[in-house]
């Protein structure tokens, strides 16, 4: 049993958001100190077979931290020292937001899931942009762009543009979040006309590499509409998926009745199906997100067409060694299946 497994019972007695804040603050405290180098020596898996090139970036491994863990771009460097191949910060909005009232994050322990209705709490694009300008992470850092809650639909495109312009210099790629289930007005953003306005405005501004993040709750025709816009505006990738407002029958915890977006193990199958659906219909790289906590989870998404994967909930349940364990497991699966490198396994099941 590792140190995190020993600490987890204590952490899990705390409210979920409190425990997250403690963990975040602990990582921030060691960032830039010799401890960060020690963490890297423990957790980083350095093997060229894991290298991936996608949407203009080179990743030394395919396992990244999803948006929501580091909302204000405070700890991308130390997250990379935990062995992650990239970090996505945010979601970032033009205006600072406090988010929804607490409690707003709930553990469903038996299901290895989280329900959150955080409401895109963040310090705003100006503050995050200034912080990003000083980031020295040695892995690609993406920025999740989201709509300010108080901005009406007809002004959404300009709101996204403001955020992009403030973070552009510090980000390596940019993800248009039109699918957050925990903030007012996002459902309408997934209709074709507002999506076209947002993506067109950012593309015209030269935002690149530019990806779009889709909801697992979209019906197939709506996903196909979104993918038409990906092609029309020559976007660089698709992130599949966000959290879900659905509650699969497998979810048994009494807290399943809480409103918000569900993430973690119950989403794994649906997210992998959506990765496959998207990969079969587009030539751009796909980022696979949803229920990734083991090497098997990651490998299924890669074989379904994901070039790289992201996780958040898995980090809560498995702890800081999760990237190392997944990357070691991926190398074992590449050897088992006769692939010389991970990129050869991308889409192998299509």
N, C-alpha and C positions, 0 to 999 in steps of 0.2 A: 504494500500500500504506500503510495507516494504522499508527499506533504499535503497536496491539495485534497486528497481523499480524507486525510485526517482532519483538515480544516473545514471541509464542506458541511458536516453536520452543524457546526457552529454558525457558519455563514447562512445556512438555509433556515436557521431560526430567526434571522433578521428579515424584515421586509425586503422584497426582491430589489427594489430600487436602491435601498440603503446599502445592501451588499454589493451591488454593482458600483456604487459610488466609492465604497471602500477599496474595492479592487482597482478601479480606475485611478484613485489617488495613490495607491501603493505603486502602481506602474509609473505614474508621473514622478514619484519621488526618486525612483532609481534611474529614470531617463537621463542620459548624459553623464552617468557615474560609471566607475569601473564595474559595477554590478551588471550593467547592460551588456558589457562584453562577456561576462561570465554566463549570462543567460543565453547569449548567442552560441557560446561553445557547447552548452547543454542541448539546445533545442533545434539548431539549424541543421538541416540535412543538405549537404552540398554535393550534388551528383548531376552531371551534365545531362543524364537521361531524363531528368525532370524539367529541363529548360523548355519554355514555351514562348513563342512569338505570337502576339495577337493585338489587334487594333493599334499597331504602331509601337507597342511596348514589348520589352523582353522581360520575362518573369523567370527567376531562377528556380521557382517551383510553382505549381498551379493552385496552391491553397491560400486564399485571401480572407481578410476580415471584412464582413459585410458592413454596410452603412448602419448607423444607429449605435454602434459600440463606442465610437469616438466622435461624438457629434460636433465638437468644436475644434477638431484637429489639434488636440493637445498631446497625443501620445503615439503618433505614427512610427516614430523611430524605435521606441521600446517594443511596440507590437512586432516590428520586423525582427527584433532580436529574439522573439519567441518562435521564430522559424517560419513566419508567414511570408509568402512571396509577393504580396501586395496588400494595401490597406485602402479601403474606401471610407472617407470621412463624411460627416453630415448625417441626415439631410440638413442642408443650409438654406435658409430663406433670406429674402432681401431684408426683412425687418426682424429684429430680435423677437423671440416668442418664449413665453413661460411654459407653454404646453397646457395640458389638461390638469384638472385637480387630482391630487393624490388621494388614495392609492391608484396607480395607473399601470402597474406591472405586476403580473401574477405568475408564480410557478405552478405548473401541473406536473408534480414530480414523478408520479407513476407513469406518465405519458412522455416524459422527457420533453416537455413543451413549455412554451411561454405564451401568455396572452399579454399584449401591451396596447395601451391607448395613450401613449406618451403625448401625442399631439405636436410632434416636430419641435420640441423645446430646443432652442439653440441661441447663440449670442448674436446671430445675424451676420450678413455677408461682409460687412465692413470689418468687424472684429475677426472673423474667421479668415478673411483674406489677408489681413495683416499677419496673423499667426502663421498661415501657410507659407508666406514669403520667407520665413525663417526656418522652415522645416528642412532637416538634413537627412531624412530617411534614405537608406540605400536601396529601397524598393520603390516601384511605381506607387504613387498616391493618387487615387481618384477622388473626385468630389461629387457628392450626390446633391443635385440641384432640385429644390422643391418650391412650391408656391406659398407665399405668405398667406396666412389664414384670413386676414382682413382685406385682401385684395379681391375684387370681383372678377368673375370669369373673363369678362371682355378685356381686362387689363393684365391677364395672366402672362401673356407673352412678354410684355415689357418688364414684368416682375422677375421672370426667369432671366431675362437678358441682364438686368441690373445685377443679379446675383452672380451670373457667369463673369461679367466684366470685373467684379471685385475679387474673384478667386482665380481668374484665368492664369495669372503669372505663377501661382503656387501649385497648380494641379497638373498631373500628367495625363489624366483623362477625365471625362465629365459624363455623369449619368443623369439623364432627365427623369426625375421621379414624378410620374403622373398617376401613381397607383397606391399611394399611402391610404390605408383605410381608417386612419385615426385622426384625420384633420378635415375640417369642413371644406367642401367644394371639390374634392379630388375625384369623386366618381364621375362628374361631368367632364373632367379633363380627358377622359379616355374615349369620349366621342370623337369622331373623325375630324370635325371642323376645328375645335379648340386644339386638338393634338397637332393638326396641320399648321395652325398658326404659331404654336410654340416652337415646334421643330424647325419650321421655315425661318422664323426670326433668329433662332440660334445658329442655324446653318448659314444664313446670310451674314451673320456677324463673324463668321469664321471659327466658330467653336469646334474644336477637334482635339483629340479623338472624341466623338460624341456617340453615346449609347443611350438607349431608352430602356427603362425598367417597367415591366408589365406585371399585371395582377394575375394570380392563378385563378381568379374568379371570373375572368373574361370568357364569354362563349367563343367557340372557334371562329365564327365569322368576324368578330371584333378583333381577335388576334391577327387574322389575315389582313384586315384593314390596316392595323398598325404596321404589319410587315410590308405592306405596299408603300407606306410612308417612309419606312426605313430605306427602301430602294429608291424612292423618288428623291429623297433628300440626301442620299448617299451617306447614310449614317455608318458608323464604324462597328457597331455591335448591338446586341440585345441582352439584357439581364432578365433571366427567368428563374425565380419569380420573387414577388413581394410576399408579405404575409397574407393570410386568408381570413375572411370573415366567416367562412364555413366552419362547421364543427363535424369532422368525420366521425362515423359511428365508433371508430376505435378509441376515441377520446372518452375516458371514464371519470377523470377527476371532477369533483363537484364544482370546481371553479370554471368548468367549461361554459357556464352560463354568463361569465363576465363578458362585457362587450370589448371589442378591440380586435387586433390582428393576431392570429395564431401562428406561431412558428415552431420549429423543432421537428421531432420524429414523425408526428402525424401528417406533416406536409410532404414528407420525402417522396412518396410515390407520385402524388400529383405533380410536384415540381419536376421530377424526372420525366414524366409524361409530357409536360409542357416544353422542357428542353428538347425532347425528341421532335415534338410538333413543330417548334420553331426551326430547328436545325434542318428538318426536311424541306423547309420552304424558303430558306434564305442561305446566302453564301457568306454572310458576315459571321464573325466569331460570336459564340454564345457563352455567357457567364451563367453557370448553374448554381442556383441558391435555393435552399429549402431542405431542412432535415439532414444536413451533412454533419455527421459526428464520427464516422468511421471511414476507413479506407474503402470498404465496400460501397458505402454511400457515395463517396467521391468518384469511385471507378465506374459505377453505374451511370452517373451523369456524364462522365467523360466519354464512355462508350456510346451514350445516347446523343452525343454531339457537342458537349460543353468543352471549350478549350481550356477554361479555368473554372474553379469553383470558389464559393464564398461560404462563410459560416459565421454565426453569432451565438445562437442558442447552444450549439454544441460546446462552445468555449465555456459556457456557464456550467454545464453538466459534466464535462470531461476535464476541464482545467487547462493550465498553460502548456501542457505537453501535447495538446491535440494536433497541432500542425506536424510536429515530429512524428507522431504515431501514424498519421495519415500518409505522410510522404514516405516513410519506411514501408508501409503497407502497399502503397502504389508501386514501389520498386519491386516488391515481391510478386505482385500481380502482373507486371510487365514481363518479368522473367518467366512466370508460369505460362503466360499466353504467347510468348515468343516475340514480343515487341522490343525493338532496339531502343526506342525512346517513347516518351509519353505522347508526343504529337502523333505517333503512328496509331495510337489507340483511340484518338478522337473520332467519334462517329463510327466506330467499328461495328456497332449493332444496327446501323441504318440500312 
